[in-house]
Structure formats: C-alpha cells, structure tokens
C-alpha cells in the first residue's frame, strides 16, 4: 500500500481516537485467547516478571521527565486546577460508590469500575486533544502531570480498603511496600535526577512512549492469558459487555456535562473551559495498567478488573476526538 494512502487512513482513524496502540490492545487480547501459554509459564523466564520491571522503569522515566519548576509557574490558575483534580479523584469515585448497590456484593466488574474511577487523568492524549481544540495547553500539561503524580498516592488510598475486602488474609503492608519499591522510589529517583537526565528523556520521549506502550501491552497480554486459561470470562455474556460499554459511555458524559456546568458557573474563558472538560473527564490506561501490577494479588483476575479501564480508554478517545474536532470548527463548548 502506498505510504500516502497509509498516512491518510491513519489520519482519518486518528480523528475518531483509533490509533496503532488501540489496535495493539485488541491484538494482544486476541493473541492471549489463542496462545495463553507464553503468558503463564515461568521458565526460562516469566513475562509477568519482565512486565513488573518495566513498571518501575516507566515510573522512573516519568519522574525524570517531570520539571517541577516549570509546573510551579502554572499554579496561579488555582481554581481551574482544583476543579480538574477534584473531578478526577473525588467526583469519579463517588459516582462509582453510588452505583455499587446495582452490582453483586462480590462483583469484580464493579471493582474494575471503581478502580477506573480512582485513576489519574491521561497526559499525552489530554494535551494533544486540548491542543486540537485550541484550549489552554500549558494548564493541560500541568494538570495532567500533577494528576499522574497524585495518582501514585491517591489511587492506592482509594483501592486498598476494597482490595482487602476481596481477598481474605491480604497483607496490606505488603501492598504498600510493593507500591513504595516499585512506584514511589522510581518516581522520586527520577525527580532527583531530572536536572541530569531530563534533557535525555525529553530528546527520546517518542521512544520512551513506545517503551511505555510495549510494557502496557505485555501486562494486558499476561493478564488475559491467565483469565482465558482459567476461563474467567465464561461468566460474562455479550449483553453484559454491551451494558458495560453503555455504562462507560454514560460515565464519560455525566462527568463531561458536570465539568461543563461548573466551568459556566465559574465563568471560565473558553480555552480554560476546554482544558477542564478534557483533563477532568479522562482516565489514564497507562497508570491503570502499570498500577494493577502493584496493587492486585495473583488471586484476583486482573484482566476483568482492567476491562472497564480499557473500555473507557477506547470510548474516551473516540468521544474526545470527535468533540475536539467540533470545538476546533465552532469554537464553542456545548
């Protein structure tokens, strides 16, 4: 196929949030279905262990790329930042808690939905979409970056009580220790070394993004290998999955219109309103996937817990991609 045709197809798919990474996710799930054994075996090495090391490297490079001095400049627009972070870490989890009575007591799908709701906002896609919609890009970078940093601590604080409910004899101290060693320490090391390694990380950010995506795909593959091998999805019908897609769509638009309402009440400028809506309504698949390696024990089917995260990720890219294109043309949030 001609290179120009390929680029045209990519551009058209990109408008609807469909990119190579999303196609990669679908591909590794299919691969896990047909070939689960490589994700389960432990000799000569374990792919799960490789993914675990990759998690620490991802968080190290995140800390390395984070310039605290530059981010501090954006602190002045504090109302906007508070609204974004409040929506991300309070509004979302409260919505999940409100719908909990509609699920079974031991529902793993609800645990996955709640996990999704505790995650931070995305970084790259939020900034890209805000840029397309001609919003406040510096504030988008600030909020997305701060959100991810806060997520290292806030997501576990929300999740640990519910994880210990699910798994009898779960040692909370072991989860916290794993979190510190695998996430907090790498982030802090990266922050300390930013002065020396920051330019390197900035120069190679495209390659680092590919590394991040490769680790995520590996985690998704190994998680689904275990679930398919143990027939964990047999309890879920196609109608259940369709209800899940409808529920994730409803969740997105509830938060979308709620943030829009708040922006209008505070009389934000159009560009700031765009940033609040896009950053406040999105959730990070990167953080969700890598943090799952730290938080959830082997006794929990991680793929089922990640299912709402992946569905929401796919839908948010599609919805926000369409909205961003419309905002670019009309210049109005509606």
LUMBA-181188 format. One record per residue (C-alpha): residue in three letters; x, y, z. Coordinates in steps of 0.1 Angstrom, whole numbers. Example, Ala and Ser with C-alpha at 12.3 -4.5 7.8 and 13.67 -1.06 7.14 Angstrom:
<lumtor aa="ALA" xx="123" yy="-45" zz="78"/>
<lumtor aa="SER" xx="137" yy="-11" zz="71"/>
***
This chain:
<lumtor aa="UNK" xx="0" yy="0" zz="0"/>
<lumtor aa="UNK" xx="13" yy="35" zz="-9"/>
<lumtor aa="UNK" xx="27" yy="55" zz="20"/>
<lumtor aa="UNK" xx="4" yy="84" zz="13"/>
<lumtor aa="UNK" xx="-26" yy="62" zz="15"/>
<lumtor aa="UNK" xx="-15" yy="47" zz="48"/>
<lumtor aa="UNK" xx="-10" yy="81" zz="63"/>
<lumtor aa="UNK" xx="-44" yy="92" zz="51"/>
<lumtor aa="UNK" xx="-60" yy="62" zz="67"/>
<lumtor aa="UNK" xx="-41" yy="68" zz="99"/>
<lumtor aa="UNK" xx="-52" yy="105" zz="99"/>
<lumtor aa="UNK" xx="-89" yy="96" zz="94"/>
<lumtor aa="UNK" xx="-88" yy="69" zz="121"/>
<lumtor aa="UNK" xx="-70" yy="93" zz="144"/>
<lumtor aa="UNK" xx="-99" yy="117" zz="143"/>
<lumtor aa="UNK" xx="-120" yy="91" zz="160"/>
<lumtor aa="UNK" xx="-94" yy="81" zz="185"/>
<lumtor aa="UNK" xx="-84" yy="49" zz="168"/>
<lumtor aa="UNK" xx="-46" yy="46" zz="167"/>
<lumtor aa="UNK" xx="-20" yy="19" zz="165"/>
<lumtor aa="UNK" xx="-19" yy="15" zz="203"/>
<lumtor aa="UNK" xx="-57" yy="7" zz="204"/>
<lumtor aa="UNK" xx="-53" yy="-18" zz="176"/>
<lumtor aa="UNK" xx="-23" yy="-33" zz="195"/>
<lumtor aa="UNK" xx="-45" yy="-38" zz="226"/>
<lumtor aa="UNK" xx="-71" yy="-57" zz="206"/>
<lumtor aa="UNK" xx="-44" yy="-77" zz="190"/>
<lumtor aa="UNK" xx="-27" yy="-88" zz="223"/>
<lumtor aa="UNK" xx="-61" yy="-98" zz="237"/>
<lumtor aa="UNK" xx="-67" yy="-120" zz="207"/>
<lumtor aa="UNK" xx="-32" yy="-134" zz="210"/>
<lumtor aa="UNK" xx="-38" yy="-143" zz="246"/>
<lumtor aa="UNK" xx="-70" yy="-160" zz="237"/>
<lumtor aa="UNK" xx="-54" yy="-183" zz="211"/>
<lumtor aa="UNK" xx="-19" yy="-186" zz="227"/>
<lumtor aa="UNK" xx="-22" yy="-182" zz="265"/>
<lumtor aa="UNK" xx="7" yy="-205" zz="275"/>
<lumtor aa="UNK" xx="36" yy="-180" zz="269"/>
<lumtor aa="UNK" xx="20" yy="-156" zz="294"/>
<lumtor aa="UNK" xx="17" yy="-183" zz="321"/>
<lumtor aa="UNK" xx="50" yy="-202" zz="320"/>
<lumtor aa="UNK" xx="77" yy="-192" zz="344"/>
<lumtor aa="UNK" xx="107" yy="-209" zz="328"/>
<lumtor aa="UNK" xx="132" yy="-200" zz="314"/>
<lumtor aa="UNK" xx="118" yy="-166" zz="325"/>
<lumtor aa="UNK" xx="84" yy="-151" zz="333"/>
<lumtor aa="UNK" xx="68" yy="-125" zz="311"/>
<lumtor aa="UNK" xx="50" yy="-112" zz="342"/>
<lumtor aa="UNK" xx="83" yy="-105" zz="360"/>
<lumtor aa="UNK" xx="96" yy="-87" zz="329"/>
<lumtor aa="UNK" xx="64" yy="-65" zz="329"/>
<lumtor aa="UNK" xx="70" yy="-58" zz="366"/>
<lumtor aa="UNK" xx="105" yy="-45" zz="360"/>
<lumtor aa="UNK" xx="90" yy="-25" zz="331"/>
<lumtor aa="UNK" xx="66" yy="-8" zz="355"/>
<lumtor aa="UNK" xx="94" yy="5" zz="377"/>
<lumtor aa="UNK" xx="113" yy="18" zz="346"/>
<lumtor aa="UNK" xx="81" yy="36" zz="334"/>
<lumtor aa="UNK" xx="77" yy="55" zz="367"/>
<lumtor aa="UNK" xx="114" yy="63" zz="368"/>
<lumtor aa="UNK" xx="113" yy="80" zz="334"/>
<lumtor aa="UNK" xx="81" yy="97" zz="344"/>
<lumtor aa="UNK" xx="99" yy="113" zz="373"/>
<lumtor aa="UNK" xx="128" yy="121" zz="351"/>
<lumtor aa="UNK" xx="106" yy="140" zz="326"/>
<lumtor aa="UNK" xx="88" yy="160" zz="353"/>
<lumtor aa="UNK" xx="101" yy="195" zz="356"/>
<lumtor aa="UNK" xx="87" yy="208" zz="389"/>
<lumtor aa="UNK" xx="100" yy="243" zz="384"/>
<lumtor aa="UNK" xx="81" yy="247" zz="351"/>
<lumtor aa="UNK" xx="49" yy="232" zz="366"/>
<lumtor aa="UNK" xx="51" yy="257" zz="395"/>
<lumtor aa="UNK" xx="46" yy="286" zz="371"/>
<lumtor aa="UNK" xx="11" yy="273" zz="363"/>
<lumtor aa="UNK" xx="0" yy="273" zz="400"/>
<lumtor aa="UNK" xx="-16" yy="307" zz="397"/>
<lumtor aa="UNK" xx="-47" yy="295" zz="380"/>
<lumtor aa="UNK" xx="-56" yy="276" zz="411"/>
<lumtor aa="UNK" xx="-94" yy="274" zz="407"/>
<lumtor aa="UNK" xx="-91" yy="255" zz="374"/>
<lumtor aa="UNK" xx="-65" yy="231" zz="388"/>
<lumtor aa="UNK" xx="-87" yy="223" zz="419"/>
<lumtor aa="UNK" xx="-117" yy="216" zz="398"/>
<lumtor aa="UNK" xx="-98" yy="192" zz="375"/>
<lumtor aa="UNK" xx="-82" yy="173" zz="404"/>
<lumtor aa="UNK" xx="-114" yy="173" zz="424"/>
<lumtor aa="UNK" xx="-133" yy="158" zz="395"/>
<lumtor aa="UNK" xx="-106" yy="133" zz="388"/>
<lumtor aa="UNK" xx="-101" yy="120" zz="423"/>
<lumtor aa="UNK" xx="-134" yy="127" zz="441"/>
<lumtor aa="UNK" xx="-163" yy="130" zz="417"/>
<lumtor aa="UNK" xx="-154" yy="99" zz="397"/>
<lumtor aa="UNK" xx="-150" yy="76" zz="428"/>
<lumtor aa="UNK" xx="-182" yy="90" zz="444"/>
<lumtor aa="UNK" xx="-202" yy="81" zz="412"/>
<lumtor aa="UNK" xx="-188" yy="46" zz="414"/>
<lumtor aa="UNK" xx="-198" yy="42" zz="450"/>
<lumtor aa="UNK" xx="-233" yy="55" zz="442"/>
<lumtor aa="UNK" xx="-238" yy="27" zz="416"/>
<lumtor aa="UNK" xx="-223" yy="-1" zz="438"/>
<lumtor aa="UNK" xx="-258" yy="-13" zz="451"/>
<lumtor aa="UNK" xx="-267" yy="-22" zz="415"/>
<lumtor aa="UNK" xx="-239" yy="-48" zz="414"/>
<lumtor aa="UNK" xx="-234" yy="-80" zz="433"/>
<lumtor aa="UNK" xx="-216" yy="-80" zz="466"/>
<lumtor aa="UNK" xx="-186" yy="-98" zz="451"/>
<lumtor aa="UNK" xx="-187" yy="-81" zz="417"/>
<lumtor aa="UNK" xx="-153" yy="-79" zz="401"/>
<lumtor aa="UNK" xx="-167" yy="-57" zz="374"/>
<lumtor aa="UNK" xx="-177" yy="-31" zz="400"/>
<lumtor aa="UNK" xx="-142" yy="-33" zz="415"/>
<lumtor aa="UNK" xx="-129" yy="-26" zz="380"/>
<lumtor aa="UNK" xx="-152" yy="4" zz="375"/>
<lumtor aa="UNK" xx="-142" yy="18" zz="409"/>
<lumtor aa="UNK" xx="-105" yy="12" zz="400"/>
<lumtor aa="UNK" xx="-111" yy="31" zz="368"/>
<lumtor aa="UNK" xx="-127" yy="60" zz="387"/>
<lumtor aa="UNK" xx="-97" yy="63" zz="411"/>
<lumtor aa="UNK" xx="-72" yy="67" zz="383"/>
<lumtor aa="UNK" xx="-55" yy="100" zz="373"/>
<lumtor aa="UNK" xx="-61" yy="118" zz="340"/>
<lumtor aa="UNK" xx="-41" yy="110" zz="309"/>
<lumtor aa="UNK" xx="-11" yy="130" zz="300"/>
<lumtor aa="UNK" xx="-3" yy="128" zz="263"/>
<lumtor aa="UNK" xx="-38" yy="124" zz="248"/>
<lumtor aa="UNK" xx="-52" yy="151" zz="271"/>
<lumtor aa="UNK" xx="-26" yy="176" zz="260"/>
<lumtor aa="UNK" xx="-30" yy="166" zz="223"/>
<lumtor aa="UNK" xx="-68" yy="169" zz="224"/>
<lumtor aa="UNK" xx="-67" yy="203" zz="242"/>
<lumtor aa="UNK" xx="-42" yy="215" zz="216"/>
<lumtor aa="UNK" xx="-65" yy="204" zz="188"/>
<lumtor aa="UNK" xx="-95" yy="221" zz="204"/>
<lumtor aa="UNK" xx="-73" yy="253" zz="209"/>
<lumtor aa="UNK" xx="-76" yy="252" zz="247"/>
<lumtor aa="UNK" xx="-51" yy="262" zz="274"/>
<lumtor aa="UNK" xx="-22" yy="238" zz="266"/>
<lumtor aa="UNK" xx="2" yy="248" zz="294"/>
<lumtor aa="UNK" xx="-25" yy="243" zz="320"/>
<lumtor aa="UNK" xx="-34" yy="209" zz="304"/>
<lumtor aa="UNK" xx="2" yy="199" zz="307"/>
<lumtor aa="UNK" xx="2" yy="210" zz="344"/>
<lumtor aa="UNK" xx="-30" yy="193" zz="353"/>
<lumtor aa="UNK" xx="-22" yy="160" zz="335"/>
<lumtor aa="UNK" xx="12" yy="158" zz="350"/>
<lumtor aa="UNK" xx="1" yy="167" zz="386"/>
<lumtor aa="UNK" xx="-28" yy="143" zz="382"/>
<lumtor aa="UNK" xx="-4" yy="114" zz="374"/>
<lumtor aa="UNK" xx="19" yy="123" zz="403"/>
<lumtor aa="UNK" xx="-11" yy="125" zz="427"/>
<lumtor aa="UNK" xx="-24" yy="92" zz="413"/>
<lumtor aa="UNK" xx="7" yy="74" zz="426"/>
<lumtor aa="UNK" xx="-6" yy="80" zz="462"/>
<lumtor aa="UNK" xx="-44" yy="87" zz="458"/>
<lumtor aa="UNK" xx="-53" yy="56" zz="437"/>
<lumtor aa="UNK" xx="-39" yy="31" zz="463"/>
<lumtor aa="UNK" xx="-56" yy="51" zz="491"/>
<lumtor aa="UNK" xx="-89" yy="46" zz="475"/>
<lumtor aa="UNK" xx="-83" yy="10" zz="464"/>
<lumtor aa="UNK" xx="-66" yy="-8" zz="494"/>
<lumtor aa="UNK" xx="-98" yy="-10" zz="516"/>
<lumtor aa="UNK" xx="-117" yy="-26" zz="487"/>
<lumtor aa="UNK" xx="-89" yy="-49" zz="478"/>
<lumtor aa="UNK" xx="-86" yy="-62" zz="513"/>
<lumtor aa="UNK" xx="-124" yy="-69" zz="512"/>
<lumtor aa="UNK" xx="-120" yy="-90" zz="482"/>
<lumtor aa="UNK" xx="-90" yy="-111" zz="493"/>
<lumtor aa="UNK" xx="-90" yy="-128" zz="526"/>
<lumtor aa="UNK" xx="-57" yy="-126" zz="545"/>
<lumtor aa="UNK" xx="-44" yy="-99" zz="523"/>
<lumtor aa="UNK" xx="-14" yy="-83" zz="539"/>
<lumtor aa="UNK" xx="-19" yy="-45" zz="534"/>
<lumtor aa="UNK" xx="17" yy="-38" zz="545"/>
<lumtor aa="UNK" xx="29" yy="-60" zz="516"/>
<lumtor aa="UNK" xx="9" yy="-40" zz="491"/>
<lumtor aa="UNK" xx="22" yy="-7" zz="505"/>
<lumtor aa="UNK" xx="58" yy="-20" zz="505"/>
<lumtor aa="UNK" xx="54" yy="-31" zz="469"/>
<lumtor aa="UNK" xx="39" yy="3" zz="460"/>
<lumtor aa="UNK" xx="68" yy="21" zz="476"/>
<lumtor aa="UNK" xx="96" yy="-1" zz="460"/>
<lumtor aa="UNK" xx="80" yy="-4" zz="425"/>
<lumtor aa="UNK" xx="64" yy="31" zz="421"/>
<lumtor aa="UNK" xx="73" yy="57" zz="447"/>
<lumtor aa="UNK" xx="110" yy="51" zz="448"/>
<lumtor aa="UNK" xx="115" yy="51" zz="410"/>
<lumtor aa="UNK" xx="94" yy="84" zz="407"/>
<lumtor aa="UNK" xx="115" yy="101" zz="434"/>
<lumtor aa="UNK" xx="147" yy="89" zz="419"/>
<lumtor aa="UNK" xx="136" yy="103" zz="385"/>
<lumtor aa="UNK" xx="127" yy="137" zz="401"/>
<lumtor aa="UNK" xx="161" yy="139" zz="418"/>
<lumtor aa="UNK" xx="179" yy="131" zz="386"/>
<lumtor aa="UNK" xx="158" yy="154" zz="364"/>
<lumtor aa="UNK" xx="185" yy="180" zz="362"/>
<lumtor aa="UNK" xx="209" yy="155" zz="347"/>
<lumtor aa="UNK" xx="185" yy="131" zz="328"/>
<lumtor aa="UNK" xx="157" yy="154" zz="319"/>
<lumtor aa="UNK" xx="171" yy="166" zz="286"/>
<lumtor aa="UNK" xx="178" yy="129" zz="276"/>
<lumtor aa="UNK" xx="142" yy="120" zz="285"/>
<lumtor aa="UNK" xx="128" yy="149" zz="265"/>
<lumtor aa="UNK" xx="150" yy="141" zz="235"/>
<lumtor aa="UNK" xx="139" yy="105" zz="234"/>
<lumtor aa="UNK" xx="103" yy="110" zz="246"/>
<lumtor aa="UNK" xx="89" yy="93" zz="214"/>
<lumtor aa="UNK" xx="109" yy="62" zz="220"/>
<lumtor aa="UNK" xx="100" yy="62" zz="257"/>
<lumtor aa="UNK" xx="64" yy="64" zz="248"/>
<lumtor aa="UNK" xx="68" yy="33" zz="226"/>
<lumtor aa="UNK" xx="85" yy="16" zz="256"/>
<lumtor aa="UNK" xx="56" yy="26" zz="278"/>
<lumtor aa="UNK" xx="31" yy="11" zz="253"/>
<lumtor aa="UNK" xx="51" yy="-21" zz="249"/>
<lumtor aa="UNK" xx="51" yy="-27" zz="287"/>
<lumtor aa="UNK" xx="13" yy="-20" zz="288"/>
<lumtor aa="UNK" xx="7" yy="-44" zz="260"/>
<lumtor aa="UNK" xx="28" yy="-70" zz="278"/>
<lumtor aa="UNK" xx="8" yy="-65" zz="311"/>
<lumtor aa="UNK" xx="-25" yy="-68" zz="292"/>
<lumtor aa="UNK" xx="-13" yy="-99" zz="274"/>
<lumtor aa="UNK" xx="-2" yy="-118" zz="305"/>
<lumtor aa="UNK" xx="-33" yy="-107" zz="325"/>
<lumtor aa="UNK" xx="-56" yy="-120" zz="297"/>
<lumtor aa="UNK" xx="-35" yy="-152" zz="293"/>
<lumtor aa="UNK" xx="-44" yy="-161" zz="329"/>
<lumtor aa="UNK" xx="-80" yy="-152" zz="326"/>
<lumtor aa="UNK" xx="-85" yy="-171" zz="293"/>
<lumtor aa="UNK" xx="-66" yy="-201" zz="306"/>
<lumtor aa="UNK" xx="-87" yy="-202" zz="338"/>
<lumtor aa="UNK" xx="-119" yy="-195" zz="318"/>
<lumtor aa="UNK" xx="-126" yy="-164" zz="339"/>
<lumtor aa="UNK" xx="-147" yy="-147" zz="312"/>
<lumtor aa="UNK" xx="-172" yy="-175" zz="308"/>
<lumtor aa="UNK" xx="-195" yy="-160" zz="335"/>
<lumtor aa="UNK" xx="-199" yy="-128" zz="313"/>
<lumtor aa="UNK" xx="-223" yy="-128" zz="284"/>
<lumtor aa="UNK" xx="-222" yy="-105" zz="254"/>
<lumtor aa="UNK" xx="-251" yy="-85" zz="268"/>
<lumtor aa="UNK" xx="-230" yy="-78" zz="300"/>
<lumtor aa="UNK" xx="-202" yy="-64" zz="279"/>
<lumtor aa="UNK" xx="-226" yy="-43" zz="260"/>
<lumtor aa="UNK" xx="-241" yy="-30" zz="292"/>
<lumtor aa="UNK" xx="-206" yy="-22" zz="303"/>
<lumtor aa="UNK" xx="-199" yy="-2" zz="272"/>
<lumtor aa="UNK" xx="-232" yy="17" zz="277"/>
<lumtor aa="UNK" xx="-223" yy="24" zz="313"/>
<lumtor aa="UNK" xx="-188" yy="36" zz="305"/>
<lumtor aa="UNK" xx="-203" yy="60" zz="279"/>
<lumtor aa="UNK" xx="-228" yy="73" zz="304"/>
<lumtor aa="UNK" xx="-200" yy="78" zz="329"/>
<lumtor aa="UNK" xx="-180" yy="99" zz="304"/>
<lumtor aa="UNK" xx="-209" yy="122" zz="295"/>
<lumtor aa="UNK" xx="-220" yy="126" zz="331"/>
<lumtor aa="UNK" xx="-186" yy="139" zz="341"/>
<lumtor aa="UNK" xx="-183" yy="158" zz="308"/>
<lumtor aa="UNK" xx="-215" yy="178" zz="313"/>
<lumtor aa="UNK" xx="-208" yy="182" zz="350"/>
<lumtor aa="UNK" xx="-175" yy="199" zz="344"/>
<lumtor aa="UNK" xx="-191" yy="220" zz="316"/>
<lumtor aa="UNK" xx="-217" yy="232" zz="341"/>
<lumtor aa="UNK" xx="-190" yy="240" zz="367"/>
<lumtor aa="UNK" xx="-170" yy="260" zz="341"/>
<lumtor aa="UNK" xx="-200" yy="281" zz="332"/>
<lumtor aa="UNK" xx="-208" yy="288" zz="368"/>
<lumtor aa="UNK" xx="-172" yy="300" zz="374"/>
<lumtor aa="UNK" xx="-174" yy="319" zz="341"/>
<lumtor aa="UNK" xx="-141" yy="304" zz="328"/>
<lumtor aa="UNK" xx="-127" yy="316" zz="295"/>
<lumtor aa="UNK" xx="-134" yy="292" zz="265"/>
<lumtor aa="UNK" xx="-98" yy="279" zz="264"/>
<lumtor aa="UNK" xx="-98" yy="272" zz="302"/>
<lumtor aa="UNK" xx="-132" yy="255" zz="300"/>
<lumtor aa="UNK" xx="-119" yy="232" zz="272"/>
<lumtor aa="UNK" xx="-89" yy="222" zz="294"/>
<lumtor aa="UNK" xx="-111" yy="215" zz="324"/>
<lumtor aa="UNK" xx="-135" yy="194" zz="304"/>
<lumtor aa="UNK" xx="-109" yy="173" zz="286"/>
<lumtor aa="UNK" xx="-85" yy="168" zz="315"/>
<lumtor aa="UNK" xx="-113" yy="162" zz="341"/>
<lumtor aa="UNK" xx="-132" yy="136" zz="321"/>
<lumtor aa="UNK" xx="-103" yy="114" zz="310"/>
<lumtor aa="UNK" xx="-86" yy="84" zz="327"/>
<lumtor aa="UNK" xx="-51" yy="70" zz="322"/>
<lumtor aa="UNK" xx="-48" yy="35" zz="308"/>
<lumtor aa="UNK" xx="-10" yy="37" zz="313"/>
<lumtor aa="UNK" xx="-14" yy="44" zz="351"/>
<lumtor aa="UNK" xx="-42" yy="19" zz="354"/>
<lumtor aa="UNK" xx="-23" yy="-9" zz="337"/>
<lumtor aa="UNK" xx="10" yy="-5" zz="354"/>
<lumtor aa="UNK" xx="-5" yy="2" zz="389"/>
<lumtor aa="UNK" xx="-25" yy="-31" zz="385"/>
<lumtor aa="UNK" xx="8" yy="-50" zz="386"/>
<lumtor aa="UNK" xx="14" yy="-34" zz="420"/>
<lumtor aa="UNK" xx="-20" yy="-34" zz="437"/>
<lumtor aa="UNK" xx="-36" yy="-66" zz="428"/>
<lumtor aa="UNK" xx="-26" yy="-100" zz="440"/>
<lumtor aa="UNK" xx="-24" yy="-132" zz="419"/>
<lumtor aa="UNK" xx="-57" yy="-143" zz="434"/>
<lumtor aa="UNK" xx="-76" yy="-116" zz="416"/>
<lumtor aa="UNK" xx="-82" yy="-119" zz="378"/>
<lumtor aa="UNK" xx="-66" yy="-86" zz="368"/>
<lumtor aa="UNK" xx="-79" yy="-87" zz="332"/>
<lumtor aa="UNK" xx="-115" yy="-85" zz="345"/>
<lumtor aa="UNK" xx="-106" yy="-55" zz="367"/>
<lumtor aa="UNK" xx="-88" yy="-39" zz="338"/>
<lumtor aa="UNK" xx="-118" yy="-45" zz="314"/>
<lumtor aa="UNK" xx="-137" yy="-12" zz="324"/>
<lumtor aa="UNK" xx="-104" yy="7" zz="321"/>
<lumtor aa="UNK" xx="-98" yy="-5" zz="286"/>
<lumtor aa="UNK" xx="-134" yy="1" zz="275"/>
<lumtor aa="UNK" xx="-134" yy="36" zz="290"/>
<lumtor aa="UNK" xx="-100" yy="43" zz="274"/>
<lumtor aa="UNK" xx="-112" yy="34" zz="240"/>
<lumtor aa="UNK" xx="-145" yy="53" zz="243"/>
<lumtor aa="UNK" xx="-129" yy="84" zz="257"/>
<lumtor aa="UNK" xx="-105" yy="86" zz="228"/>
<lumtor aa="UNK" xx="-134" yy="83" zz="203"/>
<lumtor aa="UNK" xx="-157" yy="108" zz="221"/>
<lumtor aa="UNK" xx="-130" yy="134" zz="229"/>
<lumtor aa="UNK" xx="-115" yy="131" zz="194"/>
<lumtor aa="UNK" xx="-149" yy="140" zz="179"/>
<lumtor aa="UNK" xx="-156" yy="167" zz="204"/>
<lumtor aa="UNK" xx="-121" yy="183" zz="198"/>
<lumtor aa="UNK" xx="-126" yy="184" zz="161"/>
<lumtor aa="UNK" xx="-160" yy="201" zz="166"/>
<lumtor aa="UNK" xx="-146" yy="226" zz="190"/>
<lumtor aa="UNK" xx="-119" yy="235" zz="166"/>
<lumtor aa="UNK" xx="-145" yy="243" zz="140"/>
<lumtor aa="UNK" xx="-172" yy="260" zz="161"/>
<lumtor aa="UNK" xx="-151" yy="274" zz="190"/>
<lumtor aa="UNK" xx="-179" yy="266" zz="215"/>
<lumtor aa="UNK" xx="-183" yy="240" zz="242"/>
<lumtor aa="UNK" xx="-218" yy="226" zz="242"/>
***
